[in-house]
C-alpha cells in the first residue's frame, strides 16, 4: 500500500503537472541538453536575464512558460496553445551555475528522441535522484510504523496538489 501511494505521488509530480509547470523547469532542461552535447560552460550571456546560453534543439524546454509566468491572471494552460518550435536555437538559462551532475541524466532524452516528448522523459530522469531520496525516507519511516510512513507520505503530497 505504501509503495502504491508513493508511486501515485511521484506520477503526480512527473505526469499530471503540466510541462513547464515551474518557470525554471525549461532552463534546467536547456542546460541539460547543452551539457550532453558537450557544452559544459555555455556560450555566456544571452541577455541580461539569462546567465548562460546553449545551442540545442528549439523544442527543448517547450512550452516556454513566458506566456503565464508571473502573470496571476493567465492560466498555465496557455502553454498548451503554443506549437513546438523546430530546428536548432540558442536558448538561455539561469541554471548555468548549478552542479553539472544534476543536469547530465535529464539531457540524455534530448539526444535519443528528437521531439518535444523528450521533455517528458527528461522530467522523469530529472526526478530520479529526488525519488530515490524520498523512497529511502519512506523506507526509514515505515520501519518506525504505519503512522510514521503515512505522515511522511502526506508531507510530500501537497506539492502535487499545489
C-alpha positions in Angstrom: 0.0 0.0 0.0 2.8 2.4 0.9 4.6 1.7 -2.4 1.4 2.2 -4.4 0.8 5.5 -2.7 4.3 6.7 -3.3 4.1 5.7 -6.9 0.9 7.8 -7.3 2.5 10.9 -5.7 5.6 10.6 -8.0 3.4 10.1 -11.1 1.5 13.2 -10.0 4.8 15.2 -9.9 6.0 13.9 -13.2 3.0 13.3 -15.4 0.0 15.2 -14.0 1.7 18.6 -13.6 1.7 20.4 -17.0 5.0 20.7 -18.8 7.0 23.8 -17.7 4.8 24.0 -14.6 7.6 25.7 -12.8 9.1 28.8 -14.5 12.6 27.5 -14.1 12.0 24.0 -15.5 12.8 24.9 -19.1 16.1 26.5 -18.1 17.2 23.3 -16.4 16.2 21.3 -19.5 18.1 23.7 -21.7 21.3 23.3 -19.7 20.8 19.5 -19.5 20.6 19.3 -23.3 23.6 21.6 -23.7 25.7 19.6 -21.3 25.1 16.2 -23.0 26.1 17.9 -26.3 29.5 18.7 -24.8 28.8 22.4 -23.9 29.8 22.4 -20.2 30.2 26.2 -19.7 27.5 27.5 -22.1 28.1 30.4 -24.5 27.9 33.2 -22.0 25.2 35.8 -21.6 22.3 35.7 -24.0 20.9 38.8 -22.4 20.8 40.4 -19.0 18.2 37.9 -17.8 19.9 34.7 -18.8 23.4 34.0 -17.4 24.2 31.3 -19.9 23.1 30.0 -23.3 23.3 26.8 -25.2 22.7 25.7 -28.8 20.1 23.0 -28.5 17.0 21.8 -30.4 14.5 24.6 -30.3 11.8 22.3 -28.7 14.0 21.7 -25.6 12.2 23.1 -22.5 9.0 23.6 -24.5 6.4 25.0 -23.8 8.0 28.3 -22.7 6.4 29.5 -19.5 6.7 33.1 -20.6 3.0 33.1 -21.6 2.0 32.7 -17.9 4.9 33.0 -15.6 4.5 35.8 -13.1 1.1 36.7 -14.6 -1.6 35.9 -12.0 -4.5 36.3 -14.4 -3.2 33.9 -17.1 -3.6 30.2 -16.5 -0.8 27.7 -17.1 -2.9 26.1 -19.8 -2.0 28.9 -22.2 1.2 27.0 -22.8 -0.8 24.1 -24.4 -1.9 26.5 -27.1 1.7 27.1 -28.3 3.2 25.0 -31.1 6.6 23.3 -30.5 9.3 25.0 -32.5 11.7 23.1 -34.8 15.3 23.4 -35.8 18.2 24.5 -33.5 18.3 27.6 -31.4 20.5 29.3 -28.8 18.4 29.2 -25.7 19.1 31.0 -22.4 19.0 29.7 -18.9 19.6 30.9 -15.4 20.8 27.4 -14.4 24.3 27.7 -15.6 25.9 27.7 -12.1 24.2 24.6 -10.8 26.3 21.5 -10.4 26.7 19.5 -13.6 25.9 16.1 -12.2 22.2 17.1 -11.7 21.9 18.1 -15.3 23.6 15.2 -17.1 20.9 12.5 -16.8 18.0 14.7 -17.8 19.8 15.8 -21.0 20.0 12.2 -22.4 16.5 12.0 -23.8 17.1 15.1 -25.9 19.8 13.1 -27.7 17.7 10.0 -28.2 14.3 11.4 -29.1 14.1 14.3 -31.5 10.7 15.6 -30.3 9.2 17.6 -27.5 8.1 14.3 -25.9 11.7 14.0 -24.8 10.9 16.8 -22.3 8.6 14.3 -20.5 11.4 11.7 -20.4 13.8 14.4 -19.2 11.4 15.2 -16.4 11.5 11.5 -15.3 15.3 11.5 -15.4 15.4 14.7 -13.5 13.3 13.2 -10.8 15.4 10.1 -10.4 17.6 11.3 -7.5 14.8 13.1 -5.5 12.6 10.0 -6.0 15.4 7.7 -4.7 15.8 10.0 -1.6 12.1 10.1 -1.0 11.9 6.3 -1.3 14.7 6.0 1.2 12.9 8.4 3.6 9.7 6.3 3.3 11.5 3.1 3.9 13.1 4.5 7.1 9.7 5.9 8.2 8.0 2.6 7.5 10.4 0.9 9.9 9.0 3.1 12.6 5.5 2.1 11.9 2.5 2.8 9.6 1.7 6.2 11.2 5.2 7.4 10.5 5.1 6.2 6.9 1.7 7.7 6.3 2.6 11.1 7.8 5.8 11.2 5.7 3.8 10.4 2.5 1.3 13.0 3.5 4.0 15.6 4.0 5.2 15.2 0.3 1.7 15.1 -1.2 0.9 18.8 -1.0 3.5 19.5 -3.7 1.3 17.6 -6.1 -1.9 19.4 -5.1 -0.4 22.9 -5.4 
